[in-house]
Amino acid sequence: FTGVPSSAGSSTITLPAGTYTIDAEASIQSSGGSGATTVRIFNNTNSTTIKTGLTAYCANYSYGLSIVNAIFTLTTQSNIIIQFYQTVAGNTATGNGISPATPEVIYTAKITKLS
C-alpha cells in the first residue's frame, strides 16, 4: 500500500476512511515444544479486533502458517496493527512472538483499498 503513513517501530499502519481488504500471514516453527499461533488485525484507534485469523498448530520441529483475510470498512482515519502471537513458549517465529499480552509484528501483509 503506497502513500500510507506507517511506523516500523510501533507496527502501526494509518489508513484513511474507506473499505479495505487485508491478506496477512506469519509462519512458526516448533523448536521442540508445541502450541498454536494466530494472526489478528486490530484497530488501535477504537481498540477493537477487526478479525482474528486461522490458528496454526505445530509440534516436534514442524512448521505452521497462520493466515488472516478480511474485508472491512473504516468510517474515520484509523491506526491498524497486524499482530502475531502464540499460545505456548518453545516455538520460534521471525521476531519470536510471545503471548497474546505481548503481540509480535506480522511479516507479510497485502492491503488494498476497495473504495
ABEGO torsion letter per residue (X at the ends): XBGBBBBAAAGBBBBBBEBBBBBBBBBBBBAGBBEBBBBBBBBAAAGBBABBBBBBBBBGGBBBBBBBBBBBBBABBBBBBBBBBBABBGBBBBGGBABAABBBBBABBBBBBAX
